[in-house]
Amino acid sequence: MRELPTNIWLMIISYLPGEIGFILRYRYWKRKLKYLGENVKIDTGVYFQKPDYIMIDDKCWIDKYVIIMAGLDQSEREKIYLKNKNFKGEPGVVYIGKNVHVSSGCIISGISAGVYISDDCGFSANCKVYAFSHHYRSRKNPANSEIHFGPMVSPERQCLVEGPVYLGRNTGVALNSVILPGTYIPDNCFVAINSVVSPKSFQSNSIISGNPAKSGEERFKQNE
């Protein structure tokens, strides 16, 4: 009951339109997030899970109904870990660099492994970035048909895959694309519409597209 006034206040300011809404949300989350830089716009309907594990640097816009999830997972569930030697962040922390726009309806989950988004990146609507997700079967016992794809069963009936995600500077991620655990995207890449990006070797300054995604032509053409 002690948290009721705070929760009511958060509900009010989360959906308050206009400039006053931006001001009040900024002031509220400045006290709650692990770090919140200057001139950050947090739009209506944004949801932060484990805000003390979320860092947002200067001049970012977290657009309407974005969900950002972070924090450590202490459960005893089976986990498949994917290494990412290029990751620069912390386990369980979502870091969003300077000048980043996360468009409406995006989901960023850095639970357990972490997500690091470098400066000057942009996400179109409904993109998904996952460092942690349920897996469709057990690696220890692939024949175990009791494994369930979801959290609503006992821990021994779940298997998860986790791997830190790193997006290099000036990465663009187009509409409805999905970035999976363990992915590393170098600087100046562009992920095309509806792509599914998994841990592979991508060239910097390339257009990444498809399911599964592959590097294609150069994004920025070299002068001849």
C-alpha positions in Angstrom: 0.0 0.0 0.0 2.9 2.3 0.6 3.7 2.3 -3.1 0.2 3.1 -4.2 0.6 6.9 -4.4 3.8 6.5 -6.5 2.1 4.0 -8.8 -0.9 6.3 -9.3 1.4 9.2 -10.1 3.4 7.1 -12.6 0.1 6.0 -14.3 -0.9 9.6 -14.6 2.3 11.0 -16.0 2.9 7.9 -18.3 0.0 8.9 -20.5 0.0 12.7 -20.0 0.3 14.3 -23.5 2.1 17.4 -24.5 5.2 19.2 -23.2 4.2 19.0 -19.5 4.1 15.2 -19.9 7.6 15.1 -21.3 8.9 17.2 -18.4 7.2 15.2 -15.7 8.3 11.9 -17.1 11.9 13.1 -17.4 12.0 14.2 -13.8 10.5 11.0 -12.6 12.8 8.7 -14.5 15.9 10.8 -13.8 15.6 9.5 -10.2 14.8 5.9 -11.2 17.0 4.9 -14.1 20.7 3.9 -13.7 21.5 6.9 -15.8 19.5 9.4 -17.8 21.3 12.0 -19.9 20.3 15.5 -20.9 17.5 16.4 -23.4 15.9 12.9 -23.4 12.3 12.6 -24.6 10.3 9.8 -23.0 7.0 9.6 -24.8 3.6 8.3 -23.6 3.1 4.7 -22.7 6.8 3.8 -22.3 7.5 0.9 -19.9 10.8 0.3 -18.1 11.3 -3.1 -16.3 14.2 -2.9 -13.8 14.9 0.8 -14.4 18.0 0.6 -12.2 19.6 -1.5 -15.0 18.8 0.9 -17.8 21.0 3.8 -19.1 20.0 6.3 -21.7 22.5 8.9 -22.8 21.9 12.5 -24.2 19.5 13.6 -26.9 17.5 10.4 -27.2 13.8 9.9 -28.0 12.1 6.8 -26.5 8.9 6.9 -28.5 5.3 5.9 -27.7 4.7 2.4 -26.1 8.3 1.3 -26.2 9.2 -1.5 -23.8 12.7 -1.8 -22.3 13.5 -4.7 -20.1 16.7 -5.3 -18.1 18.0 -6.9 -14.9 19.7 -10.1 -13.9 18.1 -13.6 -14.1 18.8 -15.6 -11.0 16.6 -18.6 -11.9 17.8 -22.2 -12.1 16.4 -22.7 -15.6 18.5 -24.3 -18.3 20.4 -21.7 -20.3 22.2 -21.7 -23.6 24.8 -18.9 -23.6 26.1 -17.3 -26.8 29.3 -15.4 -26.5 29.8 -11.9 -28.0 33.5 -10.8 -27.8 32.6 -7.3 -29.1 30.1 -6.6 -26.3 31.1 -3.4 -24.3 28.3 -3.3 -21.8 27.4 -5.0 -18.5 25.3 -8.1 -17.8 21.6 -7.3 -17.5 22.1 -3.6 -18.5 20.5 -1.9 -21.4 22.7 1.0 -22.5 21.4 3.4 -25.2 24.0 5.9 -26.5 23.6 9.5 -27.6 21.2 10.7 -30.4 19.2 7.5 -30.6 15.6 7.2 -31.6 13.7 4.1 -30.6 10.4 4.3 -32.5 6.9 3.3 -31.4 6.2 -0.3 -30.4 9.8 -1.4 -30.1 10.9 -3.9 -27.5 14.5 -4.1 -26.2 15.2 -6.9 -23.7 18.7 -6.9 -22.2 17.7 -9.3 -19.4 20.6 -11.3 -18.0 23.1 -10.8 -20.9 22.7 -7.1 -21.7 22.2 -4.8 -24.8 24.6 -2.1 -25.9 23.4 0.4 -28.5 26.0 2.9 -29.7 25.6 6.6 -30.5 23.5 7.8 -33.5 21.4 4.6 -34.0 17.8 4.6 -35.1 15.0 2.0 -34.9 11.8 2.1 -37.0 8.5 1.0 -35.4 8.0 -2.5 -34.0 11.6 -3.6 -34.0 12.7 -6.1 -31.4 16.1 -6.6 -29.8 16.5 -9.6 -27.5 19.5 -10.7 -25.5 17.4 -13.3 -23.6 14.5 -15.4 -24.8 12.9 -18.8 -24.4 14.3 -21.6 -26.6 12.1 -24.2 -28.3 13.9 -27.3 -26.9 16.5 -28.4 -24.3 20.2 -28.6 -25.4 21.0 -31.1 -22.7 18.1 -33.3 -23.7 16.7 -32.5 -27.1 14.2 -35.3 -26.9 12.5 -33.9 -23.8 9.0 -33.0 -25.1 8.2 -31.5 -21.7 10.1 -28.3 -22.5 7.6 -25.5 -22.8 8.1 -22.3 -24.9 7.1 -19.8 -22.2 7.4 -18.9 -18.5 4.2 -20.4 -17.2 5.6 -23.8 -16.2 8.1 -25.0 -13.6 11.8 -24.0 -14.2 12.8 -27.6 -15.1 10.5 -27.4 -18.1 12.1 -24.3 -19.5 15.2 -23.6 -21.6 16.5 -20.2 -22.4 19.0 -18.7 -24.8 21.0 -15.6 -23.9 23.8 -13.6 -25.4 24.8 -10.0 -25.2 23.8 -7.8 -28.1 26.0 -5.0 -29.5 25.0 -2.4 -32.2 27.8 -0.3 -33.6 27.6 3.5 -34.2 25.1 4.8 -36.7 23.2 1.5 -37.1 19.8 1.8 -38.6 17.2 -0.9 -38.0 14.2 -0.8 -40.3 10.5 -1.7 -39.7 9.6 -5.0 -38.0 13.2 -6.3 -37.8 14.3 -8.7 -35.1 17.8 -8.9 -33.5 18.5 -12.1 -31.7 20.7 -13.0 -28.7 24.5 -12.8 -29.2 24.3 -10.5 -32.3 27.1 -8.1 -33.1 26.4 -5.4 -35.8 29.4 -3.2 -36.8 29.4 0.5 -37.3 27.4 2.2 -40.2 25.2 -0.8 -41.0 21.6 -0.7 -42.0 19.2 -3.6 -41.2 16.5 -3.8 -43.9 12.7 -4.2 -43.3 11.5 -7.5 -41.8 15.0 -8.9 -41.3 15.9 -11.5 -38.6 19.5 -11.0 -37.5 21.3 -13.7 -35.6 25.0 -14.1 -34.5 27.0 -14.1 -37.7 29.9 -12.2 -39.2 28.7 -8.9 -40.8 30.8 -6.3 -42.6 30.8 -2.7 -41.4 29.0 -0.2 -43.6 26.8 -2.9 -45.1 23.1 -3.4 -45.7 22.0 -6.4 -43.7 18.8 -8.1 -44.9 16.8 -11.3 -45.0 15.8 -14.2 -42.8 18.4 -15.3 -41.8 20.0 -11.9 -42.4 23.2 -11.6 -44.5 25.5 -8.7 -45.4 24.8 -7.3 -48.9 26.0 -4.2 -50.7 27.7 -1.2 -49.1 25.4 1.2 -47.3 27.6 4.3 -48.0 29.2 4.1 -51.5 32.9 4.8 -51.8 33.9 7.7 -54.0 35.3 6.5 -57.3 
